Amino acid sequence: MSLKAWVLVSCSAVNLYLLGVMVFFAAVSYPQLGAVDRAAFPALYQGLTGRLGLPVVIWEFVALLATVALYFARPAATPLWAVHALTALGVAYFAITFGWHLPSHRALAAGDNSPQALAPLLTSQWVRTAVQAGRAGLLMWLGTRMG
């Protein structure tokens, strides 16, 4: 397999991993925060968020950087518009993350795990997940074009 094909495969793998993480948080982890006793919630929340760096945050940046790598090592069957679209989706993902998702953590960080505090977190997480699904889907389609 050529280097350009490896770049596409690696980009796809990282983005599929990130999609799995996003689905897990949206469907499993974040919804359970509302079931935690209010007194125990702050310690649980700190433990959860304190461990996100390695399994999540680093890979969010790696997924975007892997997409950018396609500008330099793009298989011939990968149209440039697709790399532009992947990059735009990556930028949208971070805009949602920094503009909506991270601010939705403020109430939780203050110890509030009420349904009103969780609603913006869950909604923003599902939107991020949908954007990531778009990235992963486009990469899978590009993989089918490699022949």
C-alpha positions, 0 to 999 in steps of 0.5 A: 500500500502506498504512503498516500493510501496509508495516510487515508487509512490512518485518518479514517482509523483515527476519525472512526475511533473518535466517532466511537468515543463521541457515541459512547459519551453521548449515549452512555457516559453523559446521560448517567451523570443525572443519575448520580446523587447530588452530593457525590456528583462533584467528585465523580465529575472531576474524576471523569473530566480529569481523565479525558485528555489521553482517550479523547482530547488528544485524539480530537486534535490528531483527527483534525491533523490527520485530515490536514495531512491529506492535503499533502498526501492525498490518494489520486482517487480522493477529490480535493473537495472532499479534503476541503469538506473534511477540514470544514467538518473538523473546524465545525467540530471544534467550533461546536466544542469551544463555543457550545460544548465546553461552556455547557460544562460550567454548571456541571463543574459547579456541582449541578447535575440537574436535567436543566444543566445536563440538557445543553451538554447532551445536545451539544454532544449529539451535535458534535457526534453528528458532525463526527459521523459526517467526517467518518462517513465521508472517509469511509466513502473515500476508502471505497474509491481507492480500489 
